[in-house]
C-alpha cells in the first residue's frame, strides 16, 4: 500500500507541476524549454529502466531516438502516411531492432556491452548520414506537423501539453512496472545476475525485455521531438546525444523515475542559465556535473531523499 501511495504521490505532483508551470512562465520561450525537458525526460525514463532497474549499460540509445525521429520525417514525406502511424511504425521498428540486436549483445557484460551498444548507435547514425536520398544526409530534413482529424499541432503551448501528457504516461508505466513480475525480475538482475538465475529468473529474456522497452521509449521521444521542431538532423542519433541521455539518468539517479526527470531538467535548463557566462558556458556546465557526481554519487534525487530522511529522524 505504501508503494502504491508513493507512486500516486509522484504522479499527482508531476501532473500538478506540469499544470501550474505555464502560470508562472513569462513567455512562450519557457514553454518550449519545458517541452524539451519533458521529451528528454521521457527518453531518460526508458533508458533508466534498462540501466537503473535492469542494470544494463547502453551507449547507443540515441540510435533508437533517431529511428523514431526519421520515421515521422520519412514515412509521411515519402509514403504519405499520417504522423501518428509513422510514430507507431518507428516504435515497432525500434522494438524489432532492439530484439534482434539485443539477443547477441546483451550476452556481453561491463565495458564489452557498452562498446557493443555504442557500435549500434554509431551504425544507425552512419546510415542516417550516408543515405541522403532518404534522410537528407548531414543537412537533415523537414518533418511534417502532427495532425489529427484536420487539427494540426503547432506552437510552443500546444507541444508543452502534448509532451507533458506523454511524460505522465511514460512515468505512470515505469512506476507501475516496479511491482510487476517483470519489475521484480529487473531488480533481481540489477542486484546479481547469478543470484537471479539461481532463483529461476530467465536472465537473457528479461535483459532483452528491458532493452526493448528502453528502445520504444527512445523512439517515441525522438518522434515527438522531430514533430515539435519540424526538422531533424543526424545529430539526434549521434554518440554525443547518447552520452547526454546517459548523463541525465546517472545525474538524476539510477533507478529513479523522478531522477530521470530531474536529470533531464538540469541538462536542458542549466545551459540556458549559463549563457550569461558566454565563452565559459561549457566549462562551467562540465564543472557542475563533475562536482555533482563527486558529492552526489547516487544521483541528485536519491541523495536529496537521504538528506530528507536523516533530518526527519
LOVEXBA-967362 format. One line per field, with one value per residue (C-alpha): x, y, z; chain; residue in three letters. Coordinates in Angstrom, 3 decimals. Layout:
N
X (X_...)
Y (Y_...)
Z (Z_...)
cadena (A_...)
residuo (ALA_...)
***
This chain:
313
X (0.000_2.879_4.436_1.062_0.602_4.174_3.525_0.338_2.023_4.740_2.198_-0.029_2.924_4.224_0.784_0.492_3.910_3.017_-0.340_0.966_4.246_2.576_1.037_4.488_6.169_6.534_6.765_6.342_10.125_9.869_7.110_9.404_12.281_9.910_8.649_12.268_12.668_9.538_10.691_14.206_12.835_10.600_13.616_15.660_12.935_13.113_16.903_16.669_14.522_17.411_20.287_18.840_16.368_17.839_21.462_22.493_24.659_23.787_25.834_23.836_20.373_20.273_20.151_16.568_15.847_16.992_14.929_11.770_12.653_13.321_10.265_7.953_10.056_10.441_7.154_4.792_7.053_7.808_4.734_2.032_1.400_-0.146_2.338_0.809_1.010_4.636_5.313_3.847_5.876_9.048_8.387_7.686_10.847_12.895_11.440_12.248_15.816_16.299_15.087_17.352_20.418_19.865_19.871_23.606_24.992_23.181_25.129_28.124_28.892_30.538_32.602_32.112_28.360_28.948_31.126_28.634_25.726_27.967_28.653_24.929_24.358_27.252_25.940_22.476_23.980_26.166_23.211_21.182_24.074_25.007_21.523_20.972_18.401_16.018_17.222_18.653_22.106_24.062_21.761_18.734_15.156_11.856_9.244_5.508_3.452_1.332_-2.256_-5.401_-8.828_-7.836_-6.259_-2.533_-0.246_1.761_3.078_5.029_1.930_0.407_3.591_4.044_0.801_1.419_4.883_3.704_0.944_3.430_5.754_2.917_2.084_5.732_6.215_2.997_4.119_7.607_6.307_3.753_6.406_8.127_5.535_5.007_6.849_8.895_9.893_10.918_12.958_14.682_15.619_16.997_19.116_20.405_21.479_23.112_22.631_23.971_21.562_18.694_19.476_19.637_16.177_14.697_14.810_15.339_18.193_18.558_14.829_14.379_17.516_16.111_12.721_14.367_16.322_13.174_11.209_14.006_14.166_10.429_10.653_13.591_11.845_8.646_10.680_12.560_9.314_7.844_10.912_11.075_7.418_7.758_10.819_9.576_13.109_15.587_19.274_21.684_22.962_19.896_21.109_24.768_27.091_27.039_23.270_23.608_26.098_23.705_20.884_23.136_24.243_20.616_19.996_23.138_22.950_19.330_19.680_19.812_16.560_14.573_11.786_11.880_15.658_15.284_13.064_15.397_18.452_16.773_15.727_19.266_20.923_18.333_17.806_21.320_22.907_20.162_21.072_24.811_24.621_25.397_28.945_29.348_32.738_32.846_29.402_30.599_33.417_31.035_28.493_31.162_32.430_28.927_28.313_31.677_31.049_27.545_28.950_31.658_29.362_26.154_27.373_23.947_22.369_20.575_17.208_18.453_20.893_18.167_15.893_18.622_19.121_15.388_15.016_18.018_16.692_13.240_14.526)
Y (0.000_2.361_1.770_2.300_5.592_6.565_6.063_8.095_10.924_11.145_11.187_13.765_16.052_15.686_16.451_19.485_20.777_20.372_22.095_25.023_25.907_27.797_30.147_31.458_31.394_34.940_33.911_31.031_30.537_28.956_26.665_25.415_24.782_22.890_20.815_19.893_18.810_16.627_14.909_14.307_13.072_10.585_9.148_9.140_7.212_4.471_4.335_4.274_1.142_-0.523_0.929_1.697_-1.149_-3.967_-2.939_-2.971_-0.335_1.326_3.973_3.815_4.776_7.797_5.347_4.456_8.141_8.775_5.911_7.373_10.871_9.856_7.583_10.605_12.514_9.904_7.974_10.981_12.698_9.663_7.480_9.898_8.111_10.032_11.160_9.044_5.938_6.801_7.183_3.729_2.192_3.825_2.441_-1.035_-0.912_0.160_-2.691_-5.178_-3.912_-3.933_-7.539_-8.650_-6.698_-7.281_-11.067_-11.310_-8.158_-8.490_-11.681_-9.384_-7.655_-4.491_-2.444_-5.075_-4.431_-0.662_-0.858_-3.122_-0.726_2.163_0.381_0.033_3.741_4.718_2.395_3.984_7.471_6.476_5.051_8.205_10.402_8.462_7.634_11.229_10.283_9.275_11.254_14.449_13.432_15.705_18.622_16.832_17.092_18.746_16.915_17.115_18.574_16.281_16.364_14.608_14.944_18.228_19.655_20.453_20.655_23.864_26.379_26.053_25.918_23.023_20.986_21.774_19.981_17.131_16.380_16.874_14.300_11.947_12.256_11.480_8.308_7.254_7.885_6.007_2.945_2.978_3.417_0.639_-1.654_-1.904_-4.151_-6.453_-9.790_-8.133_-5.263_-7.638_-9.650_-6.434_-5.639_-9.153_-8.697_-5.382_-6.863_-10.026_-11.930_-15.099_-14.882_-14.068_-17.104_-19.342_-18.174_-19.099_-15.749_-16.112_-13.609_-13.305_-12.872_-10.108_-8.260_-8.306_-7.060_-4.102_-3.290_-3.369_-1.202_1.383_1.364_2.070_4.949_6.397_6.040_7.750_10.583_11.023_11.164_13.738_15.975_15.771_16.755_19.521_21.044_20.420_19.433_16.668_16.016_13.121_14.741_13.412_9.869_10.624_9.472_12.792_12.591_9.056_10.376_13.194_10.719_8.541_11.640_12.559_9.116_8.997_12.630_12.357_8.907_5.380_3.506_6.670_7.921_11.302_11.255_10.892_13.988_15.996_14.924_15.951_19.292_20.020_19.220_21.148_24.177_24.676_25.574_28.192_29.741_29.628_31.572_34.737_33.405_33.229_31.608_29.810_28.215_24.700_24.862_25.724_23.122_20.417_21.556_21.498_17.959_16.750_18.265_16.764_13.299_13.705_14.853_13.084_9.722_8.100_10.927_14.109_12.635_9.654_11.955_14.528_11.763_10.507_14.007_14.460_11.131_11.914_15.324_13.823_11.411)
Z (0.000_0.828_-2.582_-4.239_-2.439_-3.265_-6.977_-6.908_-4.988_-7.639_-10.476_-8.774_-8.012_-11.573_-13.010_-10.726_-11.807_-15.483_-14.960_-12.882_-14.607_-17.502_-14.927_-13.950_-17.368_-18.761_-22.429_-24.856_-24.882_-21.431_-22.657_-25.396_-22.985_-20.683_-23.621_-24.415_-20.791_-20.950_-24.176_-22.852_-19.532_-21.352_-23.189_-19.956_-18.101_-20.723_-20.515_-16.717_-16.914_-18.735_-16.711_-13.300_-12.908_-15.018_-14.515_-18.195_-19.889_-23.194_-25.006_-28.212_-27.028_-29.334_-32.243_-31.320_-30.773_-34.339_-35.746_-34.237_-35.413_-39.008_-39.088_-38.686_-41.207_-43.975_-43.883_-44.210_-46.788_-48.975_-48.477_-47.322_-44.029_-41.110_-38.480_-35.703_-37.902_-38.672_-34.948_-34.275_-37.127_-35.801_-32.319_-33.747_-35.872_-32.858_-30.803_-33.573_-33.961_-30.187_-30.111_-32.962_-31.837_-28.139_-28.335_-29.093_-27.456_-24.119_-23.503_-23.029_-19.737_-18.493_-20.939_-23.672_-23.551_-23.516_-26.641_-28.427_-27.795_-28.805_-32.082_-32.734_-32.145_-34.413_-37.136_-37.039_-37.193_-40.155_-42.076_-41.459_-42.577_-45.724_-47.035_-48.105_-50.751_-47.965_-44.949_-46.407_-45.192_-42.831_-43.656_-42.204_-43.439_-42.659_-40.595_-41.221_-38.402_-36.276_-37.494_-36.310_-37.966_-39.557_-36.384_-36.600_-33.593_-33.704_-31.246_-28.004_-25.811_-27.756_-27.650_-23.981_-23.181_-25.652_-24.282_-20.705_-21.232_-22.880_-19.879_-17.469_-19.397_-19.522_-15.801_-14.953_-16.924_-15.377_-11.833_-12.202_-13.663_-10.276_-8.631_-11.598_-12.010_-14.770_-12.491_-9.721_-12.239_-13.342_-9.738_-9.301_-12.430_-11.151_-7.812_-9.188_-12.415_-10.797_-7.865_-10.235_-12.383_-9.299_-8.189_-11.584_-13.422_-17.171_-17.251_-21.025_-21.602_-19.043_-20.134_-23.648_-22.419_-20.680_-23.846_-25.991_-23.539_-23.464_-27.277_-27.596_-25.108_-27.058_-30.415_-29.249_-27.707_-30.974_-32.935_-30.552_-30.713_-34.517_-34.922_-32.358_-34.066_-37.606_-38.551_-37.783_-38.440_-37.726_-34.501_-32.675_-33.359_-32.619_-29.873_-28.017_-27.662_-26.259_-23.705_-22.842_-22.167_-20.005_-18.091_-17.400_-15.929_-13.802_-12.685_-11.570_-10.016_-11.358_-10.871_-10.074_-12.333_-10.612_-11.023_-14.792_-14.889_-12.648_-14.647_-17.906_-16.394_-15.207_-18.542_-20.583_-18.325_-16.946_-20.327_-20.785_-17.424_-18.082_-21.355_-19.374_-18.961_-22.765_-23.552_-20.196_-20.507_-21.385_-18.836_-16.018_-17.113_-17.065_-13.676_-12.176_-13.481_-12.137_-8.704_-8.657_-9.342_-6.680_-3.893_-5.019_-6.277_-6.086_-8.082_-7.118_-6.174_-4.082_-2.259_-1.595_-0.292_2.067_3.447_3.984_5.782_8.010_9.040_9.610_12.251)
cadena (A_A_A_A_A_A_A_A_A_A_A_A_A_A_A_A_A_A_A_A_A_A_A_A_A_A_A_A_A_A_A_A_A_A_A_A_A_A_A_A_A_A_A_A_A_A_A_A_A_A_A_A_A_A_A_A_A_A_A_A_A_A_A_A_A_A_A_A_A_A_A_A_A_A_A_A_A_A_A_A_A_A_A_A_A_A_A_A_A_A_A_A_A_A_A_A_A_A_A_A_A_A_A_A_A_A_A_A_A_A_A_A_A_A_A_A_A_A_A_A_A_A_A_A_A_A_A_A_A_A_A_A_A_A_A_A_A_A_A_A_A_A_A_A_A_A_A_A_A_A_A_A_A_A_A_A_A_A_A_A_A_A_A_A_A_A_A_A_A_A_A_A_A_A_A_A_A_A_A_A_A_A_A_A_A_A_A_A_A_A_A_A_A_A_A_A_A_A_A_A_A_A_A_A_A_A_A_A_A_A_A_A_A_A_A_A_A_A_A_A_A_A_A_A_A_A_A_A_A_A_A_A_A_A_A_A_A_A_A_A_A_A_A_A_A_A_A_A_A_A_A_A_A_A_A_A_A_A_A_A_A_A_A_A_A_A_A_A_A_A_A_A_A_A_A_A_A_A_A_A_A_A_A_A_A_A_A_A_A_A_A_A_A_A_A_A_A_A_A_A_A_A_A_A_A_A_A_A_A_A_A_A_A)
residuo (UNK_UNK_UNK_UNK_UNK_UNK_UNK_UNK_UNK_UNK_UNK_UNK_UNK_UNK_UNK_UNK_UNK_UNK_UNK_UNK_UNK_UNK_UNK_UNK_UNK_UNK_UNK_UNK_UNK_UNK_UNK_UNK_UNK_UNK_UNK_UNK_UNK_UNK_UNK_UNK_UNK_UNK_UNK_UNK_UNK_UNK_UNK_UNK_UNK_UNK_UNK_UNK_UNK_UNK_UNK_UNK_UNK_UNK_UNK_UNK_UNK_UNK_UNK_UNK_UNK_UNK_UNK_UNK_UNK_UNK_UNK_UNK_UNK_UNK_UNK_UNK_UNK_UNK_UNK_UNK_UNK_UNK_UNK_UNK_UNK_UNK_UNK_UNK_UNK_UNK_UNK_UNK_UNK_UNK_UNK_UNK_UNK_UNK_UNK_UNK_UNK_UNK_UNK_UNK_UNK_UNK_UNK_UNK_UNK_UNK_UNK_UNK_UNK_UNK_UNK_UNK_UNK_UNK_UNK_UNK_UNK_UNK_UNK_UNK_UNK_UNK_UNK_UNK_UNK_UNK_UNK_UNK_UNK_UNK_UNK_UNK_UNK_UNK_UNK_UNK_UNK_UNK_UNK_UNK_UNK_UNK_UNK_UNK_UNK_UNK_UNK_UNK_UNK_UNK_UNK_UNK_UNK_UNK_UNK_UNK_UNK_UNK_UNK_UNK_UNK_UNK_UNK_UNK_UNK_UNK_UNK_UNK_UNK_UNK_UNK_UNK_UNK_UNK_UNK_UNK_UNK_UNK_UNK_UNK_UNK_UNK_UNK_UNK_UNK_UNK_UNK_UNK_UNK_UNK_UNK_UNK_UNK_UNK_UNK_UNK_UNK_UNK_UNK_UNK_UNK_UNK_UNK_UNK_UNK_UNK_UNK_UNK_UNK_UNK_UNK_UNK_UNK_UNK_UNK_UNK_UNK_UNK_UNK_UNK_UNK_UNK_UNK_UNK_UNK_UNK_UNK_UNK_UNK_UNK_UNK_UNK_UNK_UNK_UNK_UNK_UNK_UNK_UNK_UNK_UNK_UNK_UNK_UNK_UNK_UNK_UNK_UNK_UNK_UNK_UNK_UNK_UNK_UNK_UNK_UNK_UNK_UNK_UNK_UNK_UNK_UNK_UNK_UNK_UNK_UNK_UNK_UNK_UNK_UNK_UNK_UNK_UNK_UNK_UNK_UNK_UNK_UNK_UNK_UNK_UNK_UNK_UNK_UNK_UNK_UNK_UNK_UNK_UNK_UNK_UNK_UNK_UNK_UNK_UNK_UNK_UNK_UNK_UNK_UNK_UNK_UNK_UNK_UNK_UNK_UNK_UNK_UNK_UNK)
***
